[in-house]
Amino acid sequence: MDNIPEKISLQRSVLVMVLLNAFTTPLMLSAANVALPYIAADLKLDAVEISWIPMAFLMASAMFVLVFGRIADMIGRKRIFLIGTMCVIITSVIASLATNGTFLITARFLQGMSAAMLYATQIAIIASVFPPQQRGHAIGMTVSTIYLGLTCGPLLGGYLIDLFGWRASFVFHIPLAIVVLFIGIFKVPGDWSADETGEFDLKGALVYGLSIVLLCLGVSTLPDSSGILLLIFGLFAIWLFITLAKRSKHPIFDMSLFGRNRVFAFSCFASFIIYTAVFANIVLVSLYLQYLKGLSATMTGSIMMVQPLTMAVFSPFVGRLSDKLEPRIIASVGMVITACGLLLLGSMNMHSSISTLIAALIITGFGFGLFSSPNANAIMSAVDKQYYGSATGSLATMRILGQMTSMVVVTLVFSMLIGQITIEPSMYQDLMQAISVCFFISASLCVPGLIFSLVRGRMHQEIQA
């Protein structure tokens, strides 16, 4: 498009569409985490079943984000984006109607599958419309809006949960999602896809999805022998998937990018690690405040919003800064600060003050805010335009796999320290121990994350090469 006013108008419409969507999905996701104790009480769920409510969402997202990223490259990124938005609306209504744990976990799986369409296309659409010199700022705004959704979700969701019950947490984002559909259909002309669409790697998609299911089921059934067996099969399936991807002409996950592009590969690894370290905070803090501190959903949401609010404040500025300075340095400093916040969270006990918790959340949020936008900018700027779909799929996959692994850690720790029993006051000491162990594990993960971040190389050298 050579007409500059039309190009600017398109960029604005696309940015509004993506930003609204980047706000609504985490809005619902974080609100649902505040509702966990209420859901557990109403549907009579045990500790492990509680962990599966967010886990099912993340497992489905991890299974399908690569699939939809590849399909989006083939048939159009906006098309998949809008289909995903519509499916999130439908599955959110289904989740709000759940009458038992199995129903709700199934609905959360369908929600995660729908959200995978959005995760696979948001950054790719931004990268398709904005030139490299403006991309970091636009990505920073997108990341900031995601954090804003995570900020508002606990507060608004907690308030609505106190008023109307936990079912409200799954539907209050729907009006904004409808606005996204309107903008995409009537205000954003055209679509974007890869120059060479190729063929869909069905065999690779099936093996990859199976590996994710096996790993999640294996962790949830540890320390039983069946859990160990499932984990072994899951690891074998991952090996098989990598082997198939290397042989396929059009794989759903382009493994060659990892082999020939150091900035891209190490940035993805660092992203996976920090999301593994940080994501479980929203679940652990919610359980800590409502069970161990006896706070209401509204008060819990008010405190939980501190970390994502800190991220939302700093991400746009940091994203713009990464257009000028090396993302490697900014992101590495963020990784160190994140580890400090997680250590502080892990050192708390049942009698720790709320101010200590808030300070730890601010430190963690500031560190994560320093890391996220520069790292995303490094990933997208390290590849040519023809690989935007694959790069976005990789970025989303690392994020979702990290989030899923974070919940895997929680599920594993809860299974071994608490077990499949209902959380009652007599179990609060065990719950506190499990929460602390999760935070200390998360902090230790930042060490390899820092190494990957530091040794990734200079982004601008990679671009010039």
Order of alpha helices (4+ residues) and beta strands (2+ residues): alpha-alpha-alpha-alpha-alpha-alpha-alpha-alpha-alpha-alpha-alpha-alpha-alpha-alpha-alpha-alpha-alpha-alpha-alpha-alpha
